[in-house]
Amino acid sequence: MDLKQTDAANRDTWCFACGTDNPIGLKLKMTITGQSCVAYFTPRREHQSYADRMHGGLISTLLDEVMGDYIFKTTGIPAYTAKIDVRFRKAARIGETLKVEGRIVQHRGRLYITEGSVTKEDGTVVAEATARMMTAK
Ligand SMILES: CCCCCCCCCCCCCCCC(=O)SCCNC(=O)CCNC(=O)[C@H](O)C(C)(C)COP(=O)(O)OP(=O)(O)OC[C@H]1O[C@@H](n2cnc3c(N)ncnc32)[C@H](O)[C@@H]1OP(=O)(O)O
């Protein structure tokens, strides 16, 4: 499909992480659970970096998305990632389901400080992140 012809109102549905219209997107489904946003993702072969290991950039994408979505779902205002810091602790293997979680830690004016984590079903921490996200002026 020619992106220029896409209706502006539908553009958010092309989000690489959560967009339902993006044919190569991750199609994350996120839910607000208490004080956090939660999603589950099972990496496939096409999400690999080295053999049998999920790509770190895509792990960062998962974290970015749940942190941003928590802000959007709880305030109704989109926030843009100004800075993200990810610590990769253990490899995420292809076919292993991951729990991705994000929440707000602090909020001052347009700036939100968030944190997130990716864990395996047995509780092993794959990655942790902090981010600074800002709403538009
Ligand atoms: C209707 C919609 C439906 C939506 C429906 C579904 C949504 C479902 C959820 C999706 C969730 C998506 C989650 C992924 C989100 C992305 O991936 S967003 C894409 C990637 N990020 C971007 O594109 C952001 C690009 N950068 C920018 O747009 C701008 O730099 C920003 C972040 C908006 C800030 O720009 P600005 O407003 O001009 O502010 P600026 O003058 O740079 O800074 C002002 C002050 O803010 C503070 N500040 C700025 N940056 C920082 C920072 N990194 N750290 C600390 N302080 C900072 C400082 O105090 C700064 O003052 P100085 O220290 O410079 O004096």
The ligand as an SDF file (V2000), in Angstrom:
LIG
                    3D

 65 67  0  0  0  0  0  0  0  0999 V2000
   -3.7530   10.7690   18.9980 C   0  0  0  0  0  0  0  0  0  0  0  0
   -2.6460    9.7580   19.1780 C   0  0  0  0  0  0  0  0  0  0  0  0
   -3.0960    8.3160   19.2250 C   0  0  0  0  0  0  0  0  0  0  0  0
   -2.0220    7.3490   19.6560 C   0  0  0  0  0  0  0  0  0  0  0  0
   -2.5380    5.9540   19.5790 C   0  0  0  0  0  0  0  0  0  0  0  0
   -1.7760    4.8310   20.0990 C   0  0  0  0  0  0  0  0  0  0  0  0
   -0.6260    5.1550   20.9570 C   0  0  0  0  0  0  0  0  0  0  0  0
   -0.1050    3.9280   21.5840 C   0  0  0  0  0  0  0  0  0  0  0  0
    1.1020    4.1970   22.3900 C   0  0  0  0  0  0  0  0  0  0  0  0
    2.2920    4.2850   21.5780 C   0  0  0  0  0  0  0  0  0  0  0  0
    3.5060    4.3010   22.4080 C   0  0  0  0  0  0  0  0  0  0  0  0
    4.6400    4.6700   21.5500 C   0  0  0  0  0  0  0  0  0  0  0  0
    5.9410    4.4600   22.2070 C   0  0  0  0  0  0  0  0  0  0  0  0
    7.0530    4.7560   21.2700 C   0  0  0  0  0  0  0  0  0  0  0  0
    7.3060    6.2350   21.1860 C   0  0  0  0  0  0  0  0  0  0  0  0
    8.2250    6.5870   20.1100 C   0  0  0  0  0  0  0  0  0  0  0  0
    8.8700    5.7860   19.5020 O   0  0  0  0  0  0  0  0  0  0  0  0
    8.3320    8.2490   19.6990 S   0  0  0  0  0  0  0  0  0  0  0  0
    9.4910    8.2270   18.3370 C   0  0  0  0  0  0  0  0  0  0  0  0
   10.8960    8.4580   18.7690 C   0  0  0  0  0  0  0  0  0  0  0  0
   11.0780    9.7200   19.4580 N   0  0  0  0  0  0  0  0  0  0  0  0
   10.9350   10.8850   18.8180 C   0  0  0  0  0  0  0  0  0  0  0  0
   10.6410   10.9510   17.6440 O   0  0  0  0  0  0  0  0  0  0  0  0
   11.1700   12.1240   19.6410 C   0  0  0  0  0  0  0  0  0  0  0  0
   11.9960   13.1330   18.8550 C   0  0  0  0  0  0  0  0  0  0  0  0
   12.2800   14.2950   19.7100 N   0  0  0  0  0  0  0  0  0  0  0  0
   11.3760   15.2460   19.8800 C   0  0  0  0  0  0  0  0  0  0  0  0
   10.3110   15.2480   19.2940 O   0  0  0  0  0  0  0  0  0  0  0  0
   11.7470   16.3520   20.8060 C   0  0  0  0  0  0  0  0  0  0  0  0
   13.1390   16.3640   21.0220 O   0  0  0  0  0  0  0  0  0  0  0  0
   11.0190   16.2290   22.1840 C   0  0  0  0  0  0  0  0  0  0  0  0
   11.3920   14.9330   22.8990 C   0  0  0  0  0  0  0  0  0  0  0  0
    9.5090   16.3240   21.9890 C   0  0  0  0  0  0  0  0  0  0  0  0
   11.4740   17.4000   23.0630 C   0  0  0  0  0  0  0  0  0  0  0  0
   11.5330   18.5380   22.2360 O   0  0  0  0  0  0  0  0  0  0  0  0
   11.0380   19.9550   22.7090 P   0  0  0  0  0  0  0  0  0  0  0  0
    9.6140   19.8760   23.0820 O   0  0  0  0  0  0  0  0  0  0  0  0
   11.4190   20.9070   21.6270 O   0  0  0  0  0  0  0  0  0  0  0  0
   11.8590   20.1900   23.9870 O   0  0  0  0  0  0  0  0  0  0  0  0
   13.3790   20.6760   24.0730 P   0  0  0  0  0  0  0  0  0  0  0  0
   13.4160   22.1460   23.7760 O   0  0  0  0  0  0  0  0  0  0  0  0
   14.2950   19.7670   23.2860 O   0  0  0  0  0  0  0  0  0  0  0  0
   13.6510   20.4450   25.5970 O   0  0  0  0  0  0  0  0  0  0  0  0
   12.9820   21.2510   26.5670 C   0  0  0  0  0  0  0  0  0  0  0  0
   13.3820   20.7620   27.9200 C   0  0  0  0  0  0  0  0  0  0  0  0
   12.8090   19.4690   28.1360 O   0  0  0  0  0  0  0  0  0  0  0  0
   13.7160   18.6810   28.8900 C   0  0  0  0  0  0  0  0  0  0  0  0
   14.1860   17.5520   28.0870 N   0  0  0  0  0  0  0  0  0  0  0  0
   14.1400   17.3650   26.7470 C   0  0  0  0  0  0  0  0  0  0  0  0
   14.6530   16.1520   26.4070 N   0  0  0  0  0  0  0  0  0  0  0  0
   15.0490   15.6080   27.5530 C   0  0  0  0  0  0  0  0  0  0  0  0
   15.6670   14.3730   27.8910 C   0  0  0  0  0  0  0  0  0  0  0  0
   15.9740   13.4680   26.9790 N   0  0  0  0  0  0  0  0  0  0  0  0
   15.9480   14.1460   29.2020 N   0  0  0  0  0  0  0  0  0  0  0  0
   15.6490   15.0550   30.1410 C   0  0  0  0  0  0  0  0  0  0  0  0
   15.0620   16.2300   29.8920 N   0  0  0  0  0  0  0  0  0  0  0  0
   14.7660   16.4940   28.6210 C   0  0  0  0  0  0  0  0  0  0  0  0
   14.8750   19.5780   29.2520 C   0  0  0  0  0  0  0  0  0  0  0  0
   14.5930   20.2480   30.4690 O   0  0  0  0  0  0  0  0  0  0  0  0
   14.8620   20.5620   28.1100 C   0  0  0  0  0  0  0  0  0  0  0  0
   15.4670   21.7550   28.4230 O   0  0  0  0  0  0  0  0  0  0  0  0
   17.0490   21.9520   28.1140 P   0  0  0  0  0  0  0  0  0  0  0  0
   17.7670   21.0080   29.0410 O   0  0  0  0  0  0  0  0  0  0  0  0
   17.2460   21.5690   26.6790 O   0  0  0  0  0  0  0  0  0  0  0  0
   17.2850   23.3880   28.4020 O   0  0  0  0  0  0  0  0  0  0  0  0
  1  2  1  0
  2  3  1  0
  3  4  1  0
  4  5  1  0
  5  6  1  0
  6  7  1  0
  7  8  1  0
  8  9  1  0
  9 10  1  0
 10 11  1  0
 11 12  1  0
 12 13  1  0
 13 14  1  0
 14 15  1  0
 15 16  1  0
 16 17  2  0
 16 18  1  0
 18 19  1  0
 19 20  1  0
 20 21  1  0
 21 22  1  0
 22 23  2  0
 22 24  1  0
 24 25  1  0
 25 26  1  0
 26 27  1  0
 27 28  2  0
 27 29  1  0
 29 30  1  0
 29 31  1  0
 31 32  1  0
 31 33  1  0
 31 34  1  0
 34 35  1  0
 35 36  1  0
 36 37  2  0
 36 38  1  0
 36 39  1  0
 39 40  1  0
 40 41  2  0
 40 42  1  0
 40 43  1  0
 43 44  1  0
 44 45  1  0
 45 46  1  0
 45 60  1  0
 46 47  1  0
 47 48  1  0
 47 58  1  0
 48 49  1  0
 48 57  1  0
 49 50  2  0
 50 51  1  0
 51 52  1  0
 51 57  2  0
 52 53  1  0
 52 54  2  0
 54 55  1  0
 55 56  2  0
 56 57  1  0
 58 59  1  0
 58 60  1  0
 60 61  1  0
 61 62  1  0
 62 63  2  0
 62 64  1  0
 62 65  1  0
M  END
$$$$
